[in-house]
């Protein structure tokens, strides 16, 4: 989970997601971003799509907390060793 509080989440996340997805160890780990992703409130659909296309599995804007909680509940608990 990547969280943004400063309103620059879209720009910062795009530079993060590419190396994350290119690395063999992290390429299959679910990657979610949420928080204050844009400085003007909700991010436009094209920015949301850019994040998804770049490799994020889910994008949650600051007002989508219930949807984020539902995702977490659906994940359950996993143990990896």
Buried (B, 14 or more C-beta within 10 A) or exposed (E): EBEBEEBEBBEBBBEBBEEBBEEEEEEEEEBBBBBBBBEEEBBEEEBBEBBBEBBBEBBBBBEBEEEBEEBEEEEEEEEEE
